[in-house]
Amino acid sequence: MKEIGGYIEFESYTGRVYHDGATAVNCGRNALAYLIEAEAVKKIRLPFFLCSSVKGVCEKYGVSVSFYRIGEDFRPEADITLLDDEWLYIVNYYGQLSNDEISAYRRKYGRIIVDNSQSYFQYPAEDVPTVYTCRKYFGVPDGGFVYSSKKLARELPADESFERIHYILGRFERTAGEFYKESSDNTKFFAGEPIRRMSKLTENLLRSFEYDRIISRRTENFTLLHRRLEEVNRLSLKVPDGAFMYPLYLENGAEIRKKLQQEKIFVPCLWGDVLDNCDEGSIEYDYAKNILPLPVDQRYGAEDMEYILSKLKEQGAI
């Protein structure tokens, strides 16, 4: 029976979900798992410059994995010859790939999957299976989206996330350090989770966000940093709409990262697994070690970007 009355629960929002036309699942990993099942993927070529979770998903679902290298511009380093029925997994690092480029890869290789986990606001190129994750962009406990012309025939059960949102609510009123373990545990939780529909709570939260403001703020922050850091940054970058983070590549990036952490500027080492799995002389190892992904998200404005720049200057990085 429908419940009427009683205490008032979390508010229901009526705004739009940015990826309204996509299939909403419980996490980015399972967006890929969805594609593997829907597209009957048996073989896949992954970049070495990638976190192990993607490889883990492929192996979990019985997909044969091989690898390729990227160049300094984050693109596949050379022409790749795919095996029969093999798919090419292309990561849109820091939103640097345009949809025209992605479409060109599709024409060239046929079977491609694009990982837009670092380009949430870039809609997919036409007829290209594409995956997204929500937790890298918003304070939500789960969520991913997948675009594919093929859908699963089976009905997916819905996820529930009310027990996993505590660390997000906690940081809202206290410090990140108090809830870091919960955040880390939540990330690890999804490694063993089956494909589910996105939780009702997360979908509701995604209807509450002011996407135009978020895109503008992220773009403005990235632009400000790029204007000031372009001459010292060894990466050649374009300014993406609604940027993920600003990738600053310094020869001593690993050292600067530690110093920034002491100033409570938390700069992640994305794809830390690369440091264990790639040769020290490889570009993948160098990028994982020395690229500083500086935060540019909607929590911050020009004053915060100036603060980051001042701390970089204090450390002799710029």
Secondary structure, DSSP 4 states (H G I P E B T S, - for coil): ----SSS--SPPP-S--TTTTSEEES-HHHHHHHHHHHTT--EEEEESSS-HHHHHHHHHTT-EEEEE-B-TTSSBSS---PPTTEEEEEE-GGG---HHHHHHHHHHHS-EEEE-TT-TTSPPPTT--EEEESTTTSS-S--EEEE-S---SSPPPBP--TTS-HHHHHHHHS-GGGGHHHHHHHHHHGGGPPP-BPPHHHHHHHTS--HHHHHHHHHHHHHHHHHHHTTT--S-----TT-SEEEEE-TTHHHHHHHHHHTT-----TTTTHHHHS-TTSHHHHHHHHEEEEE-STT--HHHHHHHHHHHHHTT--
